[in-house]
Amino acid sequence: MALGARLEMRQGQGLVITPQLQQAIKLLQLSNMELEAYVEGELERNPLLQRDERDSEPDVEAGPRDAEDFASDQIPEGAAEAHMDVSHEAEASPGERNTGDSADGAGEAGGAIDWSRAGKGGSFEDTDDFEQRLTREKTLAEHLNDQLVVSGFSGIEYAAASVLVDGVDEGGYLRVDMAETAERLGCDLTFLEDVLRMLQRFEPIGVFARDVRECLMLQLKERDRCDPAMMALLDNLDLLARRDLSALRKACGVDDEDLKDMIAELKSLTPRPGAACGGEPSQPVAPDVFVREGLGGLWHVELNSDTLPRLLVDQRYHARVSAGARTDQEKVFVADCMASANWLVKSLDQRAKTILKVASEIVRQQDGFLAYGVEHLRPLNLKTVADAIGMHESTVSRVTSNKYIATPRGMFELKFFFTSGIANSGGGEAHSSESVRHRIKQLIETERNEAEVHSDDRIVEILKETGVDIARRTVAKYREAMRIPSSVERRRVLKAAC
């Protein structure tokens, strides 16, 4: 059989990610601080870009239609809308409120954020240092969040825990007022204290303490050395600081040798457990979106104009440089700069539209939380939001990464509002994972003797009879997260009690 070369034509489909598309994807997932840094770099690289220092104040007296006309005059075609209203009528169930427009909302919105000229020039460059991200040590916040994901928290507990994680400083201490946080989240202080006690089991041991005494106590409990004498020593740290050993011996009820051993053990502990993790300069977080309660039962969703870059494409300079370009290389350079600047304006405009659209849908879905507190968080996933706004899940995922929303209940990352849920076997609305956990706990609490102990499989059957479609491994995960022993261990305990 002879071998030879021949020419064939084949037709196929494929997706080619152009540099411009890569740039649009890159901009979508950048935080506002990363976006500002990127803009600075593009201002240096592209001579056709300059900052827009002009002020653009909205016509606050305009009615709904006037505001719309004003915005259309001030913002060119393709610019992002900066404001949306989402209703939260009290009589509707959480997540079922309708969107609507109000004169008040339109008056606030019209032209309030003129960033349509925002843009960045240049081709796409991924400035992330891959090797640096692989080798750098995790920060304390990253370390705690990693543990939070696999901790077994769900529903209301997970939401409250994520707020407390955000309140931990670099030393590992909790710097939030518990009563104020409970009031802001709309939950009981006792519930928040229970969540905190579970978080205090995270590593490094001693994190989430509210003072030095509690930090040292958590570490001693881990070593099983928190006896009455050691507790007395912790209660008199001021005497230890003054080296008043005689008063310490009397307070602890020990002799000199025991006191010496206790002090040595105390010195082996760390008063700053967070120092064991990598650190980085703390940066203030600015919200990307504001949510304000307005008249007529509406939530006003607005982009934060301070976090949006305002740039101009210098058309005059482009005309002058184009006229003076002599060689083909100079003409290509000027044309590339103009094309990249225009594309960047469109990419930033699309970024703002997407953020506003995703944030508005999240507010619509989770308006129960905004109105009534953390107990009314609904099960929500990326697909639900993506289907509602007609976008892909990956787009919603990029939008919700490193984006923050300021609400009357505090500032949260957009990912905060995505909570897990358990499907309804009858095809109705999903059950929140927190309510399912509560049912599991109630079933186990009804066990009075060895014969009444429910196995995980039996719990699955009981829950399915009530419309909860749950897997056995999920029941086991929830049970372990609540520190409830297995059915074998519970039978052993009840048998011994009888």
Summary of the structure (lengths in Angstrom):
residues: 498
radius of gyration: 29.4
end to end distance: 87.7
largest distance: 102.9
contacts: 1460
relative contact order: 0.13
helix: 53%
strand: 9%
